[in-house]
């Protein structure tokens, strides 16, 4: 069931295209969709061929948020989302968003149509968000008398000031993709976000996979941290791991010769 909800295709260049496939429901999150997203993130995290990931929703919308009716109708109910398995920092629902930060390569979310509630938080779990100008974005949980709880504490502080985050969360208001760009919810807007996301992923796929993975790790570990010494030490450690390795040599050779580089899969 989860494989029907989320489809994965990996191109020859190493770009993984992940599609939420419940277009008739605007890709609303039922249990199978949560399960599929978690499975996809874990699979891609272990695939050394993958250079970048594009995450999008089939049909007109990215993801309209949780399908509350499906959980209320199930025997286990919504409590299943709050279960935290042994060994994981995040609970089941949180992992659908948080696990994308654990994928070692860049994840680009292509956003069109509705991107509400849990869908917004999944998009925030990506490294980069490219949205249509008329996309509809909302941290919508207050509408249901709830707080956003899909790892938003780990994503939103990297993107905006706390007063802006509070205003969006307290009101639950819907903003356009264009306004979301101004507010920091999305990276940029374009009329064809999927094409732009794929083009960016292909561009990243042509860079040293070792350097790209190291850069994601560096920023994820240090961007909002207060430990200056640890952050500076990590810069040095990661650089030492790259110097003189085959992919770093290939990058230099390509830059000097103005030829396309040939990279090997990371160890």
Secondary structure, DSSP 8 states (H G I E B T S, - for coil): -HHHHEEEEE-TTSEEEEEE--GGGTT-B-HHHHHHHHHHHHHHHT-TT--EEEEEESTT-SB--B-HHHHHHSSSGGGGGG---TT-SS-HHHHHHHHHHHSSSEEEEEE-SEEETHHHHHHHTSSEEEE-TT-EEE--GGGGT----SSHHHHGGGTS-HHHHHHHHHH---EEHHHHHHHTSSSEE-S-HHHHHHHHHHHHHTS-HHHHHHHHHHHHHHTT---HHHHHHHHHHHHHHHTTSHHHHHHHHHHHHT---------
